[in-house]
């Protein structure tokens, strides 16, 4: 019985390490495709890229964009050009959280 449990644990660990390697490869692939709007502060869309202050005052940021036709156009342009890639970053970013939850559950950590 102990040998079967050890085999199952080894198999689980190999799957976990494999998932971590896939995650690293995906992050590396995505890091090569960062849109110019996120890298160049002079880009037209830079005015609608908010930092963590957005989380505290989202209404103010949204009102600023809504009040200016230029900012609204820049936001639409940014959303249209970058939405799939940003969604992919968030999807990949959630994997470590889920993985940590699985590991902690497997190790019976609180």
C-alpha atoms as an extended CHARMM CRD file, in Angstrom:
* protein
*
       110  EXT
         1         1  UNK       CA              0.0000000000        0.0000000000        0.0000000000  PROA      1               0.0000000000
         2         2  UNK       CA              2.8030000000        2.4340000000        0.8550000000  PROA      2               0.0000000000
         3         3  UNK       CA              4.4200000000        1.8600000000       -2.5260000000  PROA      3               0.0000000000
         4         4  UNK       CA              1.1600000000        2.6480000000       -4.3240000000  PROA      4               0.0000000000
         5         5  UNK       CA              0.7500000000        5.8600000000       -2.3080000000  PROA      5               0.0000000000
         6         6  UNK       CA              4.3370000000        6.8720000000       -3.0630000000  PROA      6               0.0000000000
         7         7  UNK       CA              3.7850000000        6.2060000000       -6.7660000000  PROA      7               0.0000000000
         8         8  UNK       CA              0.6130000000        8.3400000000       -6.7240000000  PROA      8               0.0000000000
         9         9  UNK       CA              2.4420000000       11.1590000000       -4.9270000000  PROA      9               0.0000000000
        10        10  UNK       CA              5.3150000000       11.0300000000       -7.4190000000  PROA      10              0.0000000000
        11        11  UNK       CA              2.8770000000       11.0770000000      -10.3170000000  PROA      11              0.0000000000
        12        12  UNK       CA              1.0400000000       14.0680000000       -8.8370000000  PROA      12              0.0000000000
        13        13  UNK       CA              4.3150000000       15.9290000000       -8.2660000000  PROA      13              0.0000000000
        14        14  UNK       CA              5.4280000000       15.3040000000      -11.8590000000  PROA      14              0.0000000000
        15        15  UNK       CA              2.1000000000       16.6720000000      -13.1580000000  PROA      15              0.0000000000
        16        16  UNK       CA              2.4440000000       19.7260000000      -10.9300000000  PROA      16              0.0000000000
        17        17  UNK       CA              5.9980000000       20.4340000000      -12.1180000000  PROA      17              0.0000000000
        18        18  UNK       CA              4.8810000000       19.9670000000      -15.7130000000  PROA      18              0.0000000000
        19        19  UNK       CA              2.0950000000       22.5300000000      -15.2350000000  PROA      19              0.0000000000
        20        20  UNK       CA              4.5920000000       24.9860000000      -13.7460000000  PROA      20              0.0000000000
        21        21  UNK       CA              6.8560000000       24.5760000000      -16.7660000000  PROA      21              0.0000000000
        22        22  UNK       CA              3.9470000000       25.1930000000      -19.1350000000  PROA      22              0.0000000000
        23        23  UNK       CA              3.0430000000       28.3100000000      -17.1690000000  PROA      23              0.0000000000
        24        24  UNK       CA              6.5960000000       29.6330000000      -17.4020000000  PROA      24              0.0000000000
        25        25  UNK       CA              6.6840000000       29.0080000000      -21.1440000000  PROA      25              0.0000000000
        26        26  UNK       CA              3.3590000000       30.8000000000      -21.6400000000  PROA      26              0.0000000000
        27        27  UNK       CA              4.4840000000       33.8150000000      -19.6020000000  PROA      27              0.0000000000
        28        28  UNK       CA              7.6840000000       34.0010000000      -21.6120000000  PROA      28              0.0000000000
        29        29  UNK       CA              5.7110000000       33.8120000000      -24.8600000000  PROA      29              0.0000000000
        30        30  UNK       CA              3.3220000000       36.5400000000      -23.7150000000  PROA      30              0.0000000000
        31        31  UNK       CA              6.1470000000       38.7840000000      -22.4990000000  PROA      31              0.0000000000
        32        32  UNK       CA              7.4220000000       38.9580000000      -26.0710000000  PROA      32              0.0000000000
        33        33  UNK       CA              4.0540000000       40.2870000000      -27.2490000000  PROA      33              0.0000000000
        34        34  UNK       CA              3.4190000000       43.2500000000      -24.9430000000  PROA      34              0.0000000000
        35        35  UNK       CA              1.5550000000       45.9010000000      -26.9590000000  PROA      35              0.0000000000
        36        36  UNK       CA              3.3960000000       49.1620000000      -27.6240000000  PROA      36              0.0000000000
        37        37  UNK       CA              0.7410000000       51.1260000000      -25.7330000000  PROA      37              0.0000000000
        38        38  UNK       CA              1.9290000000       49.4710000000      -22.5160000000  PROA      38              0.0000000000
        39        39  UNK       CA              5.5970000000       50.1320000000      -23.2110000000  PROA      39              0.0000000000
        40        40  UNK       CA              5.6090000000       53.6140000000      -24.6870000000  PROA      40              0.0000000000
        41        41  UNK       CA              4.3560000000       56.3910000000      -22.3890000000  PROA      41              0.0000000000
        42        42  UNK       CA              3.9620000000       58.6960000000      -25.3900000000  PROA      42              0.0000000000
        43        43  UNK       CA              1.4680000000       56.3690000000      -27.0790000000  PROA      43              0.0000000000
        44        44  UNK       CA             -2.0140000000       57.7690000000      -27.6140000000  PROA      44              0.0000000000
        45        45  UNK       CA             -3.5570000000       55.0880000000      -25.3950000000  PROA      45              0.0000000000
        46        46  UNK       CA             -1.1860000000       55.8220000000      -22.4900000000  PROA      46              0.0000000000
        47        47  UNK       CA             -3.6550000000       58.4140000000      -21.1730000000  PROA      47              0.0000000000
        48        48  UNK       CA             -6.2050000000       55.6660000000      -20.4910000000  PROA      48              0.0000000000
        49        49  UNK       CA             -3.7950000000       53.1950000000      -18.9050000000  PROA      49              0.0000000000
        50        50  UNK       CA             -4.3770000000       53.4920000000      -15.1890000000  PROA      50              0.0000000000
        51        51  UNK       CA             -2.2640000000       52.0760000000      -12.3930000000  PROA      51              0.0000000000
        52        52  UNK       CA             -3.4960000000       50.5880000000       -9.1240000000  PROA      52              0.0000000000
        53        53  UNK       CA             -5.0700000000       53.9340000000       -8.2600000000  PROA      53              0.0000000000
        54        54  UNK       CA             -7.9030000000       52.8040000000      -10.5430000000  PROA      54              0.0000000000
        55        55  UNK       CA             -8.8730000000       50.2170000000       -7.9380000000  PROA      55              0.0000000000
        56        56  UNK       CA             -9.4030000000       52.9640000000       -5.3550000000  PROA      56              0.0000000000
        57        57  UNK       CA            -11.0550000000       55.5600000000       -7.6100000000  PROA      57              0.0000000000
        58        58  UNK       CA            -12.4900000000       53.7640000000      -10.6140000000  PROA      58              0.0000000000
        59        59  UNK       CA            -15.4210000000       56.1890000000      -10.8250000000  PROA      59              0.0000000000
        60        60  UNK       CA            -13.0630000000       59.1670000000      -11.2090000000  PROA      60              0.0000000000
        61        61  UNK       CA            -11.0190000000       57.4250000000      -13.9170000000  PROA      61              0.0000000000
        62        62  UNK       CA            -14.1330000000       56.3480000000      -15.8010000000  PROA      62              0.0000000000
        63        63  UNK       CA            -15.6200000000       59.8400000000      -15.5480000000  PROA      63              0.0000000000
        64        64  UNK       CA            -12.4100000000       61.3380000000      -16.9490000000  PROA      64              0.0000000000
        65        65  UNK       CA            -12.5370000000       59.0050000000      -19.9460000000  PROA      65              0.0000000000
        66        66  UNK       CA            -16.2530000000       59.5550000000      -20.4980000000  PROA      66              0.0000000000
        67        67  UNK       CA            -15.8290000000       63.3590000000      -20.3570000000  PROA      67              0.0000000000
        68        68  UNK       CA            -13.2980000000       63.4690000000      -23.1830000000  PROA      68              0.0000000000
        69        69  UNK       CA            -14.0420000000       62.2380000000      -26.7130000000  PROA      69              0.0000000000
        70        70  UNK       CA            -10.3020000000       61.8380000000      -27.3490000000  PROA      70              0.0000000000
        71        71  UNK       CA             -9.8570000000       59.6250000000      -24.2810000000  PROA      71              0.0000000000
        72        72  UNK       CA            -12.9870000000       57.6500000000      -25.1470000000  PROA      72              0.0000000000
        73        73  UNK       CA            -11.6000000000       57.0060000000      -28.6440000000  PROA      73              0.0000000000
        74        74  UNK       CA             -8.2240000000       56.0190000000      -27.2040000000  PROA      74              0.0000000000
        75        75  UNK       CA             -9.9450000000       53.6360000000      -24.7830000000  PROA      75              0.0000000000
        76        76  UNK       CA            -11.9550000000       52.0240000000      -27.5870000000  PROA      76              0.0000000000
        77        77  UNK       CA             -8.8220000000       51.6730000000      -29.7050000000  PROA      77              0.0000000000
        78        78  UNK       CA             -6.8840000000       50.1360000000      -26.8150000000  PROA      78              0.0000000000
        79        79  UNK       CA             -9.6870000000       47.7410000000      -25.9530000000  PROA      79              0.0000000000
        80        80  UNK       CA            -10.0880000000       46.6260000000      -29.5610000000  PROA      80              0.0000000000
        81        81  UNK       CA             -6.3820000000       46.0650000000      -30.1120000000  PROA      81              0.0000000000
        82        82  UNK       CA             -5.3400000000       44.5880000000      -26.7670000000  PROA      82              0.0000000000
        83        83  UNK       CA             -8.3410000000       42.9110000000      -25.1560000000  PROA      83              0.0000000000
        84        84  UNK       CA             -7.5150000000       39.3240000000      -26.2220000000  PROA      84              0.0000000000
        85        85  UNK       CA             -3.9050000000       39.6150000000      -25.0820000000  PROA      85              0.0000000000
        86        86  UNK       CA             -4.7930000000       41.2560000000      -21.7630000000  PROA      86              0.0000000000
        87        87  UNK       CA             -7.4130000000       38.5730000000      -21.1460000000  PROA      87              0.0000000000
        88        88  UNK       CA             -4.7620000000       35.9320000000      -21.7980000000  PROA      88              0.0000000000
        89        89  UNK       CA             -2.3820000000       37.5810000000      -19.2910000000  PROA      89              0.0000000000
        90        90  UNK       CA             -5.1200000000       37.5060000000      -16.6430000000  PROA      90              0.0000000000
        91        91  UNK       CA             -5.9720000000       33.9010000000      -17.4510000000  PROA      91              0.0000000000
        92        92  UNK       CA             -2.3370000000       32.8590000000      -17.1200000000  PROA      92              0.0000000000
        93        93  UNK       CA             -1.9620000000       34.9700000000      -13.9840000000  PROA      93              0.0000000000
        94        94  UNK       CA             -4.7640000000       33.0660000000      -12.2670000000  PROA      94              0.0000000000
        95        95  UNK       CA             -3.0520000000       29.7330000000      -12.7140000000  PROA      95              0.0000000000
        96        96  UNK       CA             -0.4930000000       30.1470000000       -9.9040000000  PROA      96              0.0000000000
        97        97  UNK       CA             -3.3080000000       30.9480000000       -7.4800000000  PROA      97              0.0000000000
        98        98  UNK       CA             -5.2180000000       27.8120000000       -8.4320000000  PROA      98              0.0000000000
        99        99  UNK       CA             -2.0230000000       25.7840000000       -8.3600000000  PROA      99              0.0000000000
       100       100  UNK       CA             -1.1260000000       27.0660000000       -4.8960000000  PROA      100             0.0000000000
       101       101  UNK       CA             -4.5880000000       26.1140000000       -3.6810000000  PROA      101             0.0000000000
       102       102  UNK       CA             -4.1660000000       22.5880000000       -5.0610000000  PROA      102             0.0000000000
       103       103  UNK       CA             -0.7020000000       22.1890000000       -3.5230000000  PROA      103             0.0000000000
       104       104  UNK       CA             -1.8240000000       23.4530000000       -0.1370000000  PROA      104             0.0000000000
       105       105  UNK       CA             -4.8310000000       21.1180000000       -0.2380000000  PROA      105             0.0000000000
       106       106  UNK       CA             -2.6590000000       18.1940000000       -1.2150000000  PROA      106             0.0000000000
       107       107  UNK       CA             -0.2130000000       18.9500000000        1.5900000000  PROA      107             0.0000000000
       108       108  UNK       CA             -3.0700000000       19.5960000000        4.0230000000  PROA      108             0.0000000000
       109       109  UNK       CA             -1.8320000000       23.0970000000        4.8580000000  PROA      109             0.0000000000
       110       110  UNK       CA             -4.0950000000       25.6470000000        6.4600000000  PROA      110             0.0000000000
